[in-house]
Amino acid sequence: MKRILYLLVLLPLGSFAQELYLIIGTYTNTTSKGIYVYRFDVNDATSNLISTTTASNPSFIAVAPNGKTIFAVNENNPGTVSSFAFNKDSGTLKFINTVETKGAHPCYVTIDRKGRHIIVGNYSGGNLSVFDVKEDGSLSAAKQTIQHSGNSVNRQRQEKAHVHATVFSPDYSYLFVPDLGMDKLKIYNYEAKTGTLSAAETPEEDVNPGAGPRHAEFHPNGKFLFLMEELSGAVTSYKYEDGKLKLVQNISAHPFDYKGNKGSADIHVSKDGRFLYCSNRGDANTISIFSINEETGILTPSGYQPTLGVHPRNFTIDPSGNYLLVANRDSDEVAVFKINTSTGMLTDTGKRIAVPSPVCLKWISN
């Protein structure tokens, strides 16, 4: 108790006093070993490597609500998903078990709010699978697998279904599944007690042909859903209510005069709900910044921040809301930016986290 009081006295007013762990998932086809755990200081944006855990292509990670277990897809063919116990005192991971995802190249995993079930999206398999989480953190075999079927106009990228995310609604009653190959946003009812999925009353939302829906995130107020389109490099804003969507806006995540290749990836809303951020790969290597009208869901471009690296995949906003970290996969580092909470703009802190082929960034508070 004395130590806690002493720290509170030393910290400036308004400081975020929690100790944070940054969990980094990677691709392991170069020099990466798997999952990296760093301790991150929100007061000066410094980080220190705490532990490394061997895993095969852990390209996307979900953290249990209590922070004591993490789940990492293994983006291979056949696909698997692995469970690890996380020790908050030591910052280390201990392998629990691995199960098949019933599809090739899983690229996304999410967990329900009570930590009882996870849902994995298989990109090449074009399907999604549901798993029980047991009391010891281990995973059951897949209890339900839903197969998508269809294609769209881009014959190279949309030759078949490609599930790219599994995103819960704010009340965890619905699951939204962007399918890049079908140009559809699929919608499922979620039965929390059993973890069972079924087609929603409105089972899908059509997306513009060739758009390639990838990731999605709800606004903190629960009234809007923002969809990142990989192939078009655009964002679609929807009004949301009880499992149903109404189109608000479709807007490019690139400047109006941009001529390069597109390949947008991740999307997140600021902690205060005022700003939207998107990562753009291709020739752009930027984070696009939008202000959000919290009454209408309309997005207004504010700027485009170079990520100071190559091929930005996942990015994250730390729990204090003051920093945005970008996983620049092909330049083997995570770049740390300071967020101006008044304008939403980003400033390079000069801090970098050197890690091979970083892809996914998640937080655990201690």
C-alpha positions, 0 to 999 in steps of 0.5 A: 500500500505504501508503494502505491501511495508513493507512486501516486504522489510522484505521478503528475496529475492526470497521468495514467498510472497502470502498468501496460503490457504490449503483446505483439503478434508476428509473421514467422517466415523471416526471423521472428520467433512468434509472440513478443511481450513488452512493458510500455510506459505511458508517461514517456512512450518507452518500452522494454522487451519482457519475454518472447514465446515461440509460435507459428505465424501468430498474426492476430491475437485476442485477450481474455477480459481478465487479461489472464489468457490470450488466443493467437491464430496460427495463419497456416494451412491447415489453420490452428488457434492457440491458447496461452496463459499470461502471467501478469507478474512476470509478463510471460506466456505459457502454452496451453493448447492448440486446436484446428480452425477448420479452415486455411489461413486464419487471420482474426480472432475475437472473444466474447465479453464473458470470456467463454467463447472465441470466434476465428475467421479463416481467410483462405477457408472463407469460413468462421468457427466458434470454440468454447474456452474452458475454465483452465483457458484451454480451447475446445474443438470447433463447435460450429463452423459456418462456410461462406460461398461467393465471389465478386468482380476482382478475379485475382482477390475475390475469386471466392469467399475470404472472411477477414474479421469477426466483430461483436456488436457493442452488446454482444448480441450480434457478430459482424463478419466482413468478407473480402471475397464476397463484397458483403458484411455478413450479420449473425445473431450470437447466443451468449450462453451457448456461443451459437451463431445464426443468421440475423433478421437482416443477414448481410449488407452489400458493399460496393463491388470490388471494395473488399471489406476487411476490418470494422469497428463500432463507435464508443456510443454504439450508434455507428459502425465503420468498415475498412475496405481493403481493395478500394481504400475507402471507409463506409460509415453506417448508422447502427441499431439492433443488428441493422445497418443504414448507410451514412457515407462512403469516403476514400481513406486517401487524398483525392489526388492519390494515384498509387496502389491501395491496400488499406488494413486496420481501423480504430476510433479514438477513446473519446469517440472524436476521431477515426484512424485507418492504416493504408498499405500499398504505395501509401504507408499512411494513417488517415485521420478523420473527425467524426460527427458523433450525431450523424456518423459523417467523417471529415478528412483531417490529415494523412500521417506517414507511418515512417515504415513499410506496410502498416498492418494492425495499429492500436491506441493505448488505454490512456488514449495518448499514443497510437502505435503502428505495426510496420511489417516490412520494416520490422518495427513498431512506430509510436506516435503521440495523439493530439487529443484536441485535433486528432493529429499524430506526432512522431515520438521518435520511439521505435520497437524493433521486432521482426514482421510485426502484425498485431498489437494488443494491450494487457493492463496490470 
